[in-house]
Amino acid sequence: MTERPQNDHTDQNESGENDQFEEIVEAETDRDADLAVIEAGSRTLRTQAAPPQAEVPGRPEDPEVDRALREVEAELAGRWGETKLDPSLVRIQKLMDVLGEPQRAYPAIHITGTNGKTSTARMIEALLAAFDLRTGRYTSPHVQSVTERISLDGAPISAERFIETYRDIEPYVRMVDEGEEFRLSFFEVLTGMAFAAFADAPVDVAVVEVGMGGTWDATNVVDGTVAVVTPIALDHTDRLGTTPGEIAGEKAGIIKPDATVVLAQQPVDAAQALLKRSVEVDATVAREGMEFGVTGREVAVGGQLLTLRGLGGEYPEVFLPLYGAHQAHNAAVALAAVEAFFGIGSQHARTLDIDTVRRAFASVTSPGRLEVVRRSPTVVLDAAHNPAGARAAAEAVSEAFGFSRLIGVVGASDDKDVRGLLEAFEPVFAELVVTRNSSHRAMDADELAAVAVEVFGAERVQVEPRLDDALEAAITLAEEEGEYSGAGVLVTGSVITVGEARLLLRRN
């Protein structure tokens, strides 16, 4: 195990930007990990031209707007973090009541699960928009900016609108705060903002991703006419349960009476819990591998070519510009959810217009999910943060890229199954650079390295406590193979790590 000395960057020309970056990286912070807004400049990291990227908002250019957004972010950060789960919907229900029940102003597709929620939500959104519906999408966590969490018409709301929405509901938030033992949490306030923004737009349909779990999640004040459950695996076991079945019991709470439930392939005990809930509330169930699924998949340039079987029939030659079998399965789930929303499979026996479906899937992006951010060497970002997500990412990166040698950069949270995550990546990483992100929940780089040495062996592990140094080290290791060697870098372990790396690598 080796550790390079810290670089002295004082001779860089961009000293002003470097000072700002030093403040961000080195300052102690007590913000919640999922509120981490990556804020400013960095050194270039020898960035070269990269393929087109999904648009992710940065800081507002207008200083006054930026100042106002920082004030809102600080006020939100002062509340309970979203990783604190309180088994009660009382506060969010009171907020909805004083706001006039905005979540009932539109139908909703409600999404839970362990992995794949955000990608599936983005696919559902793209399909609905292609059929000329105005959409609102609420997802979490964000990659770079908190404004990403609330989208209208397929794009994050502007900083100005985010600020305006917060200030509009702020008096009602204070009203609820004053009448409760505990104030509304960060996630509860954001959920209220999303539902209010969707009602104000107004949207034709809302695509709503849970924050954590289901039954007691703040989003569960919405009545989803379609409930979607992506694959369930072990994560947040201290809060949701220690088996897939226990976790599924919590997530099944989003299944409402007479809803249509779209189930991705699940572990047996998870499937049993979800089907039990569906029977109890008389919901209609569509199961991947039974009523719908992936019937054909080929790796293609820039993604994959799929044949999907929906609730109404077959959809051939669907190009999806995302990598991995897991994304193909997410696409099947998204298609079935939209078919169910339109009544296909229950009220209608038909398929959606194939050209519209193809156009929608071809437009899908999912930032931080096997996203290529530079070439020569190729650097890929993936937000896998649990063993199941890591296994899917490892399989997908091997299939889609065929790197001759892959260097891993991993920064993880200390409340995750880090050993399981590293074991999933061990077969595909030739060498590993361990690091940490700027969150207070980030695992110490030396502690992470100790686990990594047990999994990889000391000779394959390098420690770089700063993320920018870790990226430089990994790129250097990949470049040692030569320009045309086919070596690459995968940055993973946490949404926060990926968000910070994305900003660092895309700065010119």
Steps between C-alpha positions, in 0.01 A plus 500: 500500500647834400416862566632780284605822673251783477559713193601861547266693272617850589679541168183457297391792286139468609589585862168670567301197394738274691453697822126463464532128439732460799236661722233258384710186529670576828222671695316292757131473415200368688262503205304187417671285238213516256487880530858525382499768232836500331580863487791628301816486302787260483814441310447356155604137554617490138143474374462418134200510271218277622177376343176693548386498860167523676445855611545547874456850643797673656509810716291795374704756308309793648667579837172605660323182393796295621492678836127437535538133408778459757268646765231247414754216497626607842148512641427152364832368631409615850217247512503126561700326230310274262679189627312538830182295461213586734209250481236768472323690222341748740721799417489458121122441512456823696713685247292361213183604683604863548627513139161385370593138415709581189596131458140423403495744208644243256537123460831348607728210426671413830835318497680309774770230510868482589684550171399656170231737627636820347588348162154341483338831594689678222389238248136526612522877474643481146224264388221714645645816345526330161124445519449875552439496873645770722708329768634576844776276637620481861814292560784470750780535578644757263833475319618863512217742581201467730287655225537174301253333732198689366454489123234641270472397136809283530735768636596608852318811611707816489670633810262796491196272499647281773549806721153634419336166580678479833406856597139437397458204735731630774221663710306173496813305592548728801136450595544123509838528677347705780229243569722192506757361741752469214531727200438374150806321365711600199332233288149587619544865403642406160209262445256779580683726257482239224129435541428874513711568190322224308157638593605851410639402157256315463616154392296225338677227697763484775777240512593470868795304641502416870789624710536189717269206556135559419240483777648784706668686217387862465395439140241246615236770537455466123261237364680340210260355244806297396747373761840387372742284698852475358735219618524472879833417665667562836555868571412724796466178700516689830180682407302281260576138594770238473353282225355581156162382629505739797611788279230416245239510777596862568514594131165331429334786686482705180257244348155658532150351457409430136842611373695316233829364636795453264756268655856456380655157557538454876650260755239241600432639847472855364256388231288323760476814715408718201239257368348463849454877523355511147238237590410683823419825317355337186772639273569363151849357457729488195818295553825519304566163342129419496282780364788705354878488462811518283488247216808612310809708569809582295792724589506797262722803450411744775257269676291195414226385262201342672191301425250558778179315569251737652156445647347551157749327273854510364719806436798408278816698415489742793833680539592593858808725538586353842725206582434171676241227532361674808406803290325275249289361784434853626376582148258207505364612837464861379315392186260281698437784746407741221282238330322443832454875542326509161284202593674250273475146632180565691274732300670483159667220304743690281856624487622855524618660177834332433665802338411718797633238741825474303540877491442527874750232602763638260482833687559360851796616706592404855786707646746306711379160379785351294547848358807568285648839589830493310700299250861397461498351751129438535361600840161362600290602800252273675312571821492138624509510880391151607606148398206440266560826317874428484443156348276650233754773424791255487317275257389792285838670477661171396237438234473850356858624504735200487782687672837327482569632851260678731604727787244556774454816706277433801373738765220359716280594794585344834147364552511276190607140441841607377651151500214367289537788256877447465459125459260562212755717321810292579479277188491801264741747663867445420591765757303705747543858621308560823396849598222692674248764401426819693193367686514455877365148439793407278713208616854597595739417216735301724212297646372430151852404392526248785193319371619533141836338582317199643300466178756601235840453663735783592676511164176594320388779735606865501376761748423859399296678769410786263266417215681720248827321576324164474371586153845616390656181634249276324533685169880475528477124562274460197731711284797282591356240265537736203253709302351208307511235769130504584550571871227685686390644835176436690408743780240358737391427858264790573274749326697775674835366375362482147354851520827650616701305243259608227560865581877456525534311173272724297672827596711638213 
